[in-house]
Amino acid sequence: MPKDMQSQSIPLTAGTARPAAADVIIVGGGIAGLVAALRLSPSWHVLLISKAGFGEGASSLWAQGGISAAIGTDDSPELHAADTLRAAAGTADPDIISIVTHSAPDCIESLREWGVAFDTEDDGSPALGREAAHSRNRILHIGGDSTGRGLMKTLCAAAQRQRTITIREYCAAEELIIRNDRAVGLYCRDLNSPEMPAQAVFAPAVILATGGIGGLFEVTTNPSECTGEGLGIAARAGALLADLEFVQFHPTAMNVGITPAPLATEALRGEGATLINDRGERFMIKVHENAELAPRDIVARAVWREIHAGRQVFLDCRAAIGPAFQNRFPTVYQLCRDAGIDPVTMPVPVAPAAHYHMGGIATDRNGRTSLDGLWACGEVASTGIHGANRLASNSLLEGAVFGAAAADDICRTLNNDNRSGKNAPANRATPAARFRRYDAKISALTLARLRQLMSANVGVVRRQEDLLATLHELDGLMAQIDDKSAMAANMLLAARLITEAALQRCESRGGHFREDYPGPNPAMRQRSFMRGDDAFAKQPPQIMA
Ligand SMILES: Cc1cc2nc3c(=O)[nH]c(=O)nc-3n(C[C@H](O)[C@H](O)[C@H](O)COP(=O)(O)OP(=O)(O)OC[C@H]3O[C@@H](n4cnc5c(N)ncnc54)[C@H](O)[C@@H]3O)c2cc1C
């Protein structure tokens, strides 16, 4: 590796190995980043940076239901693909779906080899659960509803054992460094000393695995580190983005005044829990033939309408689950108790919350983005598997499959590029960071307004006039921020792009509902693509597909 491309000036976390240089920088320590790092080890030196403590601040840690894979005797990758395609509401990529569902059994095997122990039946066979819209039992889980915790604990431990993986905690990526139209590194800020200048780190390959965008909304189930910054960083560098308007809102986040909102898993409704309003009415019966088990977007809108009509909504688990709650759903039980609710005897107040982003940085089957040197995987990427609506438990799977695919592609690329010397830098000077300062005060005020705007106007139900007003106000906030806060600037750009995409899709499909266009438009049955620099240049991007 050329000397000036080596990982520079980033102090390394105590207790981990100290590689001389990074071949690959991975931003994000959720399932996608960890699988990529483990797959690259021990052949390549990886620098894994994460905004939070290692293993924390990731949606992967909070996953409850599980990870899907067609491994049951009555199941097949084709059936799994058909369910995924059906849920996607018409805009998914069938080839990508097929790749993911066919890779799923091997992916589960790799997780097991790294030490992940899924729950089993008494005879030792995998315990397979069922979730809404899956036609077979195919959800592997750990500790009942503690899947994320189980996965992350094991994968983090496996990564810490690898001397070729260096972990840098409390460090935020802010901006890609581009040379000759190729990503060659990143500016990162040490969050323990945020007033210090951002540091440049270089590597021939960069993977963004920064997770979702829930933090752009006032009410979200995502950890507070999942703020869409990876999307903003890629957009700023001109990478192609896809399907940004498709945000999944979970219908049953606990409405208990806690941010982020704790999740009451869909599996509770699968077990018979009902949704009632403060008049005791089971309103879903009038909305859909499957009542509480209707598709997630339909339940979310029904809950939203009740709340907007001035009524409170509750998830009532008393009859269906009752005293078995603590044993069957230990994670949700504890979350309820922490909020002062006993779900055995009390209905749980719920509201819709931003939960999952189907859109993201456009990637191909190898996790490659449109920008040389940059890969993306996990929730920040948009592979086309989810279309307009994600099937439950497919996102951990997608993160693991494409984390591995990106790593494999990087192995091939680094081998070829090292031979050809393609990564030699065009000039030796490091370009100046755009974000030199860090202004926490302006960030906090701006971000509070950003989140209000997104929840009120770009949430479960959207209208043209609200979207236009939001764009206008976001532009004003962007002008105020300028280069004062990378985090705020990246979040504002991500929010602007999502709003623009929602404005352009003049129909309702999957997670995207327009009150002014309440039905699907067959002419728009396609993915949407846009470039971040369009919004940055204040020109409306186009639906290109
Ligand atoms: C409450 C909850 C329950 C869920 N349950 C399920 C489930 O049962 N099954 C399922 O399939 N999916 C589930 N999901 C969705 C799934 O958990 C996520 O889509 C998936 O874990 C995303 O993995 P990831 O690796 O892409 O991102 P994450 O796991 O979110 O990790 C992102 C990482 O990037 C870091 N990061 C972010 N920005 C920066 C930055 N600028 N610089 C440095 N680091 C940064 C974060 O700190 C974190 O380490 C759930 C989500 C939530 C919120």
The ligand as a MOL file (V3000), in Angstrom:
LIG
                    3D

  0  0  0     0  0            999 V3000
M  V30 BEGIN CTAB
M  V30 COUNTS 53 58 0 0 0
M  V30 BEGIN ATOM
M  V30 1 C -36.1560 -1.7570 17.6520 0
M  V30 2 C -35.8190 -2.4450 16.3530 0
M  V30 3 C -36.1550 -3.7800 16.1580 0
M  V30 4 C -35.8290 -4.4240 14.9560 0
M  V30 5 N -36.0980 -5.7580 14.8010 0
M  V30 6 C -35.6670 -6.3900 13.6790 0
M  V30 7 C -35.7980 -7.8040 13.5430 0
M  V30 8 O -36.2740 -8.4810 14.4300 0
M  V30 9 N -35.3470 -8.3790 12.3890 0
M  V30 10 C -34.7930 -7.6600 11.3760 0
M  V30 11 O -34.3990 -8.2350 10.3510 0
M  V30 12 N -34.6450 -6.3190 11.4960 0
M  V30 13 C -35.0500 -5.6810 12.6150 0
M  V30 14 N -34.8800 -4.3340 12.7260 0
M  V30 15 C -34.1460 -3.6380 11.6750 0
M  V30 16 C -32.6680 -4.0220 11.7710 0
M  V30 17 O -32.3150 -4.1140 13.1290 0
M  V30 18 C -31.7520 -3.0140 11.0830 0
M  V30 19 O -32.2250 -2.7280 9.8000 0
M  V30 20 C -30.3540 -3.5910 10.9700 0
M  V30 21 O -29.9100 -4.0190 12.2380 0
M  V30 22 C -29.4030 -2.5320 10.4190 0
M  V30 23 O -28.1010 -3.0380 10.5290 0
M  V30 24 P -26.8980 -2.1140 10.0510 0
M  V30 25 O -25.6450 -2.8650 10.3390 0
M  V30 26 O -27.1350 -1.6540 8.6770 0
M  V30 27 O -27.0090 -0.8060 10.9610 0
M  V30 28 P -26.9780 -0.6330 12.5390 0
M  V30 29 O -27.0690 -1.9160 13.2380 0
M  V30 30 O -27.9750 0.4100 12.8770 0
M  V30 31 O -25.5100 -0.0570 12.7970 0
M  V30 32 C -25.1440 1.2270 12.3020 0
M  V30 33 C -23.7890 1.5770 12.8820 0
M  V30 34 O -23.2990 2.7750 12.2750 0
M  V30 35 C -22.8410 3.6790 13.2850 0
M  V30 36 N -22.8810 5.0280 12.7120 0
M  V30 37 C -23.9390 5.7110 12.2220 0
M  V30 38 N -23.5280 6.9020 11.7070 0
M  V30 39 C -22.1840 6.9490 11.8740 0
M  V30 40 C -21.1830 7.9130 11.5650 0
M  V30 41 N -21.4610 9.0900 10.9520 0
M  V30 42 N -19.8840 7.6500 11.8960 0
M  V30 43 C -19.5620 6.4880 12.5290 0
M  V30 44 N -20.4790 5.5380 12.8350 0
M  V30 45 C -21.7700 5.7680 12.5110 0
M  V30 46 C -23.7780 3.3910 14.4500 0
M  V30 47 O -23.2950 3.8760 15.6740 0
M  V30 48 C -23.8110 1.8540 14.3670 0
M  V30 49 O -22.6320 1.3210 14.9310 0
M  V30 50 C -35.1960 -3.6860 13.9170 0
M  V30 51 C -34.8780 -2.3440 14.1090 0
M  V30 52 C -35.1670 -1.7260 15.3250 0
M  V30 53 C -34.7930 -0.2830 15.5010 0
M  V30 END ATOM
M  V30 BEGIN BOND
M  V30 1 1 1 2
M  V30 2 1 2 3
M  V30 3 2 2 52
M  V30 4 2 3 4
M  V30 5 1 4 5
M  V30 6 1 4 50
M  V30 7 2 5 6
M  V30 8 1 6 7
M  V30 9 1 6 13
M  V30 10 2 7 8
M  V30 11 1 7 9
M  V30 12 1 9 10
M  V30 13 2 10 11
M  V30 14 1 10 12
M  V30 15 2 12 13
M  V30 16 1 13 14
M  V30 17 1 14 15
M  V30 18 1 14 50
M  V30 19 1 15 16
M  V30 20 1 16 17
M  V30 21 1 16 18
M  V30 22 1 18 19
M  V30 23 1 18 20
M  V30 24 1 20 21
M  V30 25 1 20 22
M  V30 26 1 22 23
M  V30 27 1 23 24
M  V30 28 2 24 25
M  V30 29 1 24 26
M  V30 30 1 24 27
M  V30 31 1 27 28
M  V30 32 2 28 29
M  V30 33 1 28 30
M  V30 34 1 28 31
M  V30 35 1 31 32
M  V30 36 1 32 33
M  V30 37 1 33 34
M  V30 38 1 33 48
M  V30 39 1 34 35
M  V30 40 1 35 36
M  V30 41 1 35 46
M  V30 42 1 36 37
M  V30 43 1 36 45
M  V30 44 2 37 38
M  V30 45 1 38 39
M  V30 46 1 39 40
M  V30 47 2 39 45
M  V30 48 1 40 41
M  V30 49 2 40 42
M  V30 50 1 42 43
M  V30 51 2 43 44
M  V30 52 1 44 45
M  V30 53 1 46 47
M  V30 54 1 46 48
M  V30 55 1 48 49
M  V30 56 2 50 51
M  V30 57 1 51 52
M  V30 58 1 52 53
M  V30 END BOND
M  V30 END CTAB
M  END
